[in-house]
Amino acid sequence: MRRKLWLLFFVLVLLIPLTVGCRQAANEIREEQQQTEEQQQEDHTQAIREEWSKSAHAVATNAQEENSPAKRDECMRCHNGQAYVKQVTSADELNVDEPVGQDCDTCHSGHGKEVWASGLVTLPAGEVRDGGGALCMDCHNARKTPDPENRPAPHSSAEADIVIGTNGYHVEGVTYSSSPHTAVKDTCFGCHMADLGGGYPSHTFKADVKPCQSCHQGISDINMKAKADYDGDGSIEGFQEEVDGLLKLLHDTIEAELDGGTFSTGHGQIVFTDKDGNEMSEVSPDLYHAAWNYYLVMNDGSRGIHNPVYVVQLLQQSVLMLGGDLKDAKQL
């Protein structure tokens, strides 16, 4: 019996250094993994900062100018990163002498963090839930709704309205549709902040064709060939060229209605002038609404890519509303 006990004791003594060695090895592996993860996180952070620094968001718009949007009470909420975080709407509450663009804090703290987490945003046409992309939509929208009496113009960068297919003027009796792009997970994030292979979300904020390929297999260009001739010029072009053609057609149709006059935007309004260059005090609601749709699509900037079906319908129906001719265009 004693011999067995001594043998067991001897075996246990031999196992002690082995156990200690295993623990040390496990600890070393964990430490190496942690160091690798920390280094990877540091590399990702550096890459994100470099991408962001080259984007338009890195610099406050015309920051050095006295009348910069980043310094104006009515504009600073979206044009000044500090103001957005705190939801400040008065220059008296911030140091606006050196305004910042949309930096890390803008989206990852304060109001930005709240919108990102909730996915809720209130747009001119009402409240919507669009995941992480709600953070982008909070500022990238038309700000206003069409109003023929006061003639407001859509604000620049009106992407949200087009993406979700709202806030355009809808001709009575016409059913307007939207493309599947409205269902992309996290909307804006899905295409403009996708992981392009680096292990982190892109911060150039530029749309890349790679996310598109998950649905549009084999494409190499965001400007895919259109399914039909939508502008009636007799040829099927890239979709963006089809939208360019429709924009020109609507522009010319509006000016034909003005009989030598022109239309433009200024101080947040759509301005119509007659053939003598005089501002017109009265225009028909249809004329104003057609101009609203024209600028809404123009100010979106994607040339229809954000919501192809909706954009084609807005432009085509605006042309028809004014009595214009779509010729042999495929109507949606």
C-alpha positions in Angstrom: 0.0 0.0 0.0 2.8 2.3 1.0 4.6 1.6 -2.3 1.4 2.7 -4.2 1.2 5.9 -2.2 4.8 6.7 -2.9 4.3 6.0 -6.6 1.3 8.3 -6.7 3.2 11.0 -4.8 6.1 10.7 -7.3 3.7 11.0 -10.3 2.1 14.2 -8.8 5.5 15.7 -8.2 6.4 15.1 -11.8 3.1 16.7 -13.0 3.6 20.0 -11.1 6.1 21.5 -13.5 4.2 20.2 -16.4 1.0 21.9 -15.2 2.8 25.2 -14.4 4.4 25.0 -17.9 1.0 24.6 -19.6 -0.4 27.5 -17.7 2.5 29.7 -18.6 2.1 28.6 -22.3 -1.6 29.4 -22.2 -1.0 32.8 -20.6 1.7 33.6 -23.3 -0.8 32.6 -26.1 -3.5 34.9 -24.6 -1.0 37.7 -24.2 0.1 37.3 -27.8 -3.5 37.2 -29.0 -4.3 40.3 -27.0 -1.3 42.1 -28.4 -2.2 41.1 -31.9 -5.8 42.3 -31.4 -4.6 45.6 -29.9 -2.1 46.1 -32.8 -4.9 45.3 -35.3 -7.2 47.8 -33.6 -4.5 50.4 -33.7 -3.9 49.7 -37.4 -7.6 49.9 -38.2 -7.9 53.2 -36.3 -5.0 54.7 -38.1 -6.4 53.6 -41.5 -9.8 55.0 -40.6 -8.3 58.3 -39.6 -6.3 58.5 -42.9 -9.4 57.8 -45.0 -11.5 60.3 -43.0 -8.9 63.0 -43.3 -9.2 62.9 -47.1 -13.0 63.0 -47.0 -15.3 66.1 -47.3 -16.4 65.5 -43.8 -13.0 66.3 -42.3 -13.3 70.0 -43.0 -16.0 72.4 -41.9 -17.6 74.0 -45.0 -15.8 77.3 -45.9 -14.7 77.4 -42.2 -12.4 80.4 -42.6 -15.2 82.6 -44.1 -17.0 84.9 -41.8 -20.4 83.7 -43.1 -19.5 80.0 -43.1 -22.4 77.6 -42.6 -20.4 76.2 -39.7 -20.8 79.6 -37.9 -24.4 80.4 -38.8 -27.1 79.6 -36.2 -29.5 78.1 -38.7 -26.8 75.9 -40.4 -24.3 75.0 -37.7 -26.2 71.9 -36.5 -25.1 70.0 -39.6 -22.1 72.0 -40.8 -20.2 72.1 -37.4 -19.3 68.8 -35.8 -19.3 70.3 -32.3 -22.7 71.7 -32.8 -24.1 68.4 -34.0 -22.8 66.5 -30.9 -24.5 68.9 -28.5 -27.4 69.9 -30.8 -26.4 73.5 -30.4 -28.1 76.0 -32.7 -26.5 79.3 -31.5 -23.0 80.5 -32.1 -23.0 82.0 -28.6 -22.9 78.4 -27.2 -19.8 77.3 -29.1 -16.3 78.5 -30.1 -17.1 79.0 -33.7 -13.8 80.8 -34.5 -12.3 77.5 -35.3 -15.2 75.2 -36.4 -14.5 71.5 -36.9 -16.0 69.2 -39.6 -17.6 65.9 -38.8 -14.9 64.2 -36.8 -15.0 61.0 -34.7 -16.9 62.7 -31.8 -19.6 63.9 -34.2 -20.9 60.4 -34.9 -19.5 58.4 -32.0 -20.7 60.5 -29.1 -23.6 62.7 -28.0 -26.5 63.1 -30.4 -24.8 61.2 -33.2 -24.4 58.1 -31.0 -28.0 58.3 -30.0 -29.3 58.5 -33.5 -27.0 55.7 -34.6 -28.2 53.4 -31.8 -31.9 54.2 -32.3 -32.0 54.1 -36.1 -34.7 56.8 -36.0 -34.6 60.1 -37.8 -37.2 62.7 -38.6 -37.2 63.9 -42.2 -39.3 66.6 -43.8 -41.8 63.9 -44.8 -41.9 62.3 -41.4 -40.1 59.9 -39.0 -38.4 56.9 -40.5 -36.4 54.0 -39.0 -33.4 53.2 -41.3 -30.7 51.6 -39.0 -27.3 53.1 -38.9 -27.9 55.1 -42.0 -30.3 57.3 -40.0 -27.2 59.1 -38.7 -26.4 60.2 -42.3 -30.0 61.0 -43.1 -30.3 63.4 -40.1 -28.3 66.0 -42.2 -28.4 64.7 -45.7 -32.0 65.6 -46.5 -34.0 68.3 -48.3 -34.9 70.1 -45.0 -38.2 71.3 -46.5 -41.3 70.0 -48.3 -42.7 71.4 -51.6 -44.8 74.5 -51.1 -46.0 76.4 -54.2 -46.9 79.5 -52.2 -43.5 80.1 -50.6 -41.5 78.2 -53.2 -38.7 76.7 -51.1 -35.9 74.8 -52.8 -34.7 71.4 -51.6 -31.5 71.8 -49.6 -28.3 70.4 -51.2 -27.4 66.8 -50.4 -31.0 65.7 -50.3 -30.0 62.0 -50.5 -32.3 60.7 -47.7 -35.5 61.8 -49.5 -34.5 60.0 -52.7 -33.2 56.9 -50.9 -36.5 56.3 -49.1 -38.7 57.6 -51.9 -40.5 60.5 -50.3 -40.8 64.2 -50.5 -40.9 64.5 -54.2 -44.1 66.0 -55.7 -46.4 63.1 -56.6 -48.8 63.6 -59.5 -52.3 62.7 -58.4 -53.4 59.2 -59.6 -49.8 58.0 -60.1 -48.5 55.2 -58.0 -44.8 55.8 -57.2 -42.5 52.9 -56.4 -39.0 52.5 -54.9 -36.1 50.2 -55.7 -34.8 47.4 -53.4 -32.0 49.9 -52.4 -34.4 51.2 -49.7 -34.1 47.8 -48.0 -30.3 47.7 -47.8 -29.2 46.9 -44.3 -28.4 50.2 -42.5 -29.1 52.0 -45.8 -26.3 54.5 -46.3 -23.8 52.5 -44.3 -24.3 49.4 -46.5 -22.8 51.0 -49.6 -20.8 54.0 -48.4 -19.2 52.4 -45.3 -18.8 48.8 -46.3 -15.8 46.7 -45.2 -13.8 46.6 -48.4 -11.5 43.9 -47.2 -9.5 45.7 -44.5 -11.5 44.4 -41.6 -13.1 47.8 -40.8 -15.9 50.0 -42.3 -14.6 52.4 -45.0 -14.4 56.0 -44.0 -13.9 57.6 -47.4 -17.7 57.7 -47.5 -17.6 57.0 -51.2 -19.8 54.3 -52.6 -17.8 51.3 -53.8 -19.0 48.7 -56.4 -18.1 45.7 -54.2 -21.2 45.9 -52.0 -23.3 46.2 -55.1 -22.0 42.9 -56.4 -23.8 41.0 -53.7 -27.0 41.6 -55.7 -25.7 42.7 -59.1 -23.3 39.9 -59.9 -20.5 40.6 -62.2 -20.8 44.4 -62.4 -17.7 46.5 -62.4 -19.2 49.9 -62.4 -21.9 51.5 -60.3 -23.3 53.1 -63.5 -24.9 49.9 -64.8 -26.5 49.8 -68.2 -30.1 50.8 -67.9 -32.9 48.2 -68.6 -34.6 50.5 -71.1 -34.4 53.9 -72.8 -36.0 56.1 -70.1 -35.2 59.5 -71.6 -36.5 58.9 -75.1 -33.3 59.7 -77.0 -33.4 56.4 -78.9 -30.6 54.6 -77.1 -30.1 52.6 -73.9 -27.2 54.0 -72.0 -25.7 53.8 -68.5 -28.5 54.5 -66.0 -26.9 57.7 -64.9 -26.8 58.9 -68.5 -30.5 58.1 -68.8 -31.2 60.2 -65.7 -29.0 63.0 -67.1 -31.1 62.9 -70.2 -34.4 63.1 -68.2 -33.0 66.0 -66.2 -32.2 67.9 -69.3 -35.6 67.1 -70.8 -37.4 68.3 -67.7 -35.2 71.5 -67.6 -36.0 72.3 -71.2 -39.7 71.5 -70.6 -39.8 73.9 -67.7 -38.1 76.7 -69.6 -40.4 76.1 -72.6 -43.3 76.8 -70.2 -41.5 80.0 -69.1 -41.4 81.1 -72.8 -37.9 82.3 -72.8 -37.6 82.7 -69.0 -35.3 80.7 -66.7 -35.4 79.2 -63.2 -32.7 78.8 -60.6 -32.3 78.6 -56.8 -31.2 81.4 -54.4 -31.4 82.0 -50.7 -33.3 78.7 -50.2 -35.9 79.4 -52.8 -36.7 78.4 -56.4 -36.6 81.6 -58.4 -38.4 82.0 -61.8 -37.5 84.9 -64.1 -39.2 86.0 -67.3 -37.6 86.5 -70.7 -36.6 90.0 -69.7 -34.8 88.8 -66.6 -37.5 90.0 -64.1 -38.4 87.8 -61.2 -41.9 86.4 -61.6 -44.2 86.9 -58.6 -46.6 84.2 -59.8 -46.1 80.8 -61.4 -48.4 77.8 -61.6 -48.2 75.1 -58.9 -47.4 72.6 -61.6 -44.4 74.6 -62.8 -43.1 75.0 -59.2 -43.6 71.3 -58.4 -41.8 70.3 -61.6 -38.9 72.5 -60.6 -38.9 71.1 -57.1 -38.6 67.6 -58.4 -35.8 68.7 -60.8 -33.7 70.1 -57.9 -34.6 67.3 -55.5 -33.0 64.8 -58.0 -30.1 67.2 -58.9 -29.3 67.8 -55.2 -29.3 64.1 -54.4 -26.2 63.8 -56.5 -26.3 60.1 -57.3 -27.9 60.7 -60.7 -30.6 58.2 -59.9 -28.5 55.4 -58.4 -29.9 55.8 -54.9 -33.5 55.0 -56.0 -33.6 54.3 -59.8 -37.3 53.6 -60.1 -38.4 56.5 -58.0 -36.2 59.0 -59.8 -37.3 58.0 -63.3 -40.9 58.3 -62.2 -40.4 61.7 -60.6 -38.8 63.1 -63.7 -41.0 61.4 -66.3 -44.2 62.4 -64.6 -43.0 66.0 -64.1 -42.4 66.2 -67.9 -45.8 64.8 -68.6 -47.5 67.1 -66.1 -46.3 70.1 -68.0 -47.4 68.7 -71.3 -43.9 67.6 -72.4 -43.1 64.8 -74.8 -41.3 61.6 -73.6 -41.2 60.4 -77.2 -40.5 56.6 -77.2 -39.2 56.5 -73.7 -40.0 53.5 -71.5 -42.4 54.8 -68.9 -42.2 53.5 -65.3 
